[in-house]
Amino acid sequence: MTLIAFFYLIYVITWGLLHSKEATGWSSILASVLFFAGLQILFLGVLGQYIGRIYEEIKFRPLYFVEELTGFAIEKEAAT
């Protein structure tokens, strides 16, 4: 969408220069709205990829970590 808006803006500029008429204003506004909408969609896609990779990484982690073991070393020494 951003690429289309960029080419549309080039078309509007060249058409305005060749026909020597001033742009009425709607074409430049339309091109800028399309350009920034395309950028927003692009960045939302990048953000979605980032969050998706975080989710895939977290899926295989354990629910909790054991911080310290208590009592196991004593039982092992007592058994030997």
C-alpha positions as semicolon CSV with decimal commas, in nm:
position;residue;x (nm);y (nm);z (nm)
1;M;0,000;0,000;0,000
2;T;0,287;0,234;0,080
3;L;0,452;0,152;-0,249
4;I;0,130;0,220;-0,440
5;A;0,089;0,552;-0,258
6;F;0,447;0,644;-0,341
7;F;0,394;0,576;-0,712
8;Y;0,062;0,760;-0,702
9;L;0,234;1,061;-0,549
10;I;0,497;1,054;-0,826
11;Y;0,216;1,033;-1,083
12;V;0,035;1,331;-0,928
13;I;0,351;1,540;-0,922
14;T;0,444;1,461;-1,283
15;W;0,087;1,516;-1,402
16;G;0,081;1,852;-1,227
17;L;0,411;1,954;-1,382
18;L;0,321;1,842;-1,733
19;H;-0,025;1,996;-1,742
20;S;0,079;2,308;-1,553
21;K;-0,234;2,302;-1,340
22;E;-0,229;2,324;-0,968
23;A;-0,339;2,019;-0,776
24;T;-0,677;2,063;-0,617
25;G;-0,549;1,926;-0,287
26;W;-0,736;1,600;-0,265
27;S;-0,471;1,408;-0,455
28;S;-0,189;1,504;-0,220
29;I;-0,404;1,434;0,085
30;L;-0,506;1,098;-0,057
31;A;-0,146;1,006;-0,133
32;S;-0,029;1,101;0,216
33;V;-0,316;0,913;0,385
34;L;-0,243;0,603;0,177
35;F;0,127;0,630;0,250
36;F;0,087;0,656;0,627
37;A;-0,182;0,386;0,634
38;G;0,060;0,157;0,452
39;L;0,332;0,237;0,704
40;Q;0,098;0,158;0,991
41;I;0,005;-0,175;0,836
42;L;0,371;-0,253;0,777
43;F;0,467;-0,180;1,138
44;L;0,169;-0,376;1,270
45;G;0,290;-0,673;1,067
46;V;0,641;-0,641;1,210
47;L;0,500;-0,614;1,561
48;G;0,280;-0,918;1,499
49;Q;0,580;-1,121;1,386
50;Y;0,773;-1,017;1,695
51;I;0,490;-1,109;1,933
52;G;0,434;-1,438;1,748
53;R;0,799;-1,536;1,789
54;I;0,787;-1,447;2,158
55;Y;0,479;-1,667;2,197
56;E;0,645;-1,960;2,019
57;E;0,951;-1,925;2,242
58;I;0,746;-1,916;2,562
59;K;0,530;-2,217;2,473
60;F;0,801;-2,472;2,549
61;R;0,922;-2,327;2,878
62;P;0,832;-2,496;3,208
63;L;0,560;-2,345;3,425
64;Y;0,801;-2,281;3,712
65;F;1,169;-2,304;3,806
66;V;1,303;-2,470;4,120
67;E;1,518;-2,212;4,294
68;E;1,681;-2,437;4,552
69;L;1,668;-2,798;4,661
70;T;1,622;-2,867;5,030
71;G;1,670;-3,196;5,202
72;F;1,799;-3,396;4,909
73;A;2,168;-3,357;4,988
74;I;2,112;-3,466;5,349
75;E;1,920;-3,779;5,247
76;K;2,192;-3,870;4,997
77;E;2,468;-3,840;5,262
78;A;2,264;-4,037;5,514
79;A;2,205;-4,320;5,267
80;T;2,576;-4,375;5,200
